[in-house]
């Protein structure tokens, strides 16, 4: 349950039902990625949603560069990969192969989140170190203002995509997963290389569920 949300009770149930009805109405005619997914969640897909999903998949693939990226951005590429798979593209789809290929090429490069001196940890580099990416704002509205926090989250978003694309057996991907498992995710002490502890109420990349 989201922070600050009221528990579901006999008193709050009608209010939640009304909010869900409004959300369903809002997305009913939306010709967008969000519209397709929302109608699926509400169990109200339209007759043209499959055709719309195919169009949205093709549109994202056309936006990719020769290197497979979206505008040379790890974050935009990770988002596009996740979106086309949510829309129905399978692991063998050309767009999935192209976008995930770019993400995989960004592992273990300078500019990634890592401990000082750590090599071969499988983390993805979102940008050169001299090029800041913070503050990083996710589609959910969560904000990561620390530079190292933002790089950590960016790497995890790329990891999420390549795992869904079927690359879990690649050694650098396994290294990234193993590195994450070694982090004490729920420990208030930050891992080496991370920024200073965040203020109360601020998002932590080590415990927050990521949403593009």
HUNORNOR-V419831 format. One record per run of one state. SS is the DSSP state (A for helix, B for strand, O for the rest). FROM is the first residue (numbers start at 1). LEN is the number of residues. If there is no record, write none. Layout:
BEGIN
ss=SS from=FROM len=LEN
ss=SS from=FROM len=LEN
END
This chain:
BEGIN
ss=O from=1 len=12
ss=A from=13 len=15
ss=O from=28 len=5
ss=A from=33 len=9
ss=O from=42 len=7
ss=A from=49 len=14
ss=O from=63 len=1
ss=B from=64 len=1
ss=O from=65 len=5
ss=B from=70 len=1
ss=O from=71 len=2
ss=B from=73 len=1
ss=A from=74 len=13
ss=O from=87 len=7
ss=A from=94 len=12
ss=O from=106 len=1
ss=B from=107 len=1
ss=O from=108 len=16
ss=B from=124 len=1
ss=O from=125 len=11
ss=B from=136 len=2
ss=O from=138 len=5
ss=B from=143 len=2
ss=O from=145 len=2
ss=A from=147 len=18
ss=O from=165 len=6
ss=A from=171 len=12
ss=O from=183 len=30
END
